[in-house]
Amino acid sequence: MNIKEIVKTVEQTQSFRDFKKQFPKAYFVHIFSMTKQPLQLGYFDEDSELITIFDVSKGVQNEQSAPFREPNKKAITPLDI
């Protein structure tokens, strides 16, 4: 499965659709994987300034957290796949 298919699969879950209703401006910003850990997709919402992580293996929202970024940098750009 390629990255575009993975993103599409997560974005078709009910959990993701519910998330987009609450955060309609959120956009895809990262994909992350560690050995023996589920693949994760991150979506950033500018209004709340939070990144929401989705566990690909379960297709569910895991957590929300503030992004790590350089001081005085506001923009987090979408990941173009």
N, C-alpha and C positions, 0 to 999 in steps of 0.2 A: 504494500500500500504506500503510495507517495504522499507527500505533505498536503497537497491540495485535497486528496481524498480523505485524509485524517481530519482536516479542518472541516470539510463538508459533513462528515459523519458526526462530529461533535455539535456543529451548528444545527443539525436536524433533531437533536434531542429535546425533550420537553424541558429539561433543566436549563438548557441554553435559551430556548424561546422565552421562558419565564424571566430569565436574566435580562434579555434584550427588551422586554416590556418595561422593566424597571430602569434599565440603563440603555436607552435607544441609541445614544451617540458612541457607545463603547466600540472599540475596534481592536483587531488582532495585532499584538505587538511582539509576542515571542513564543517559541516552542522550546521545550527543555526536556532532557532525558538524562538519567543516571543509570548506571548498571543495576539491574534487578529492581528498578523502580518504574512505576508507570510513566508514560509520556505525559507531559503537561502542556497545555496551551494557555497563554495569558492574553487577556483583553483589558485595555486601558480605557477608563471613562474620565474625560477631562473635567466634567462637572464635579464629580466626587473626588477626583485625583487619586483613584484607587485602581489597582490591577486585580482582576479576578482570575483565578486559576481554575482550569477545568482538567480533571483527571480523564485522560482519553480512554483508559481501560474500563472505566465505569460510566463515562459520559456525564459526569456530575460535577457541579461546582464544589471546589474544595475550600477555598479561602479567599479573602480579600486582604490586600495589604497596600501600604504606600510604596510607590516605586523608589528604587535606589537611583539617584541621579546627581549630577554635579550641581553644586550650589549655583544659584542664579540661572539655571537652565529650566525653562518651563516646558518646552516641547518634547513630547515623546511621539516619535513618528510610527505610523503603521508599518507592519512587516508586509512587504509586497511579495506574494508568492506567485 
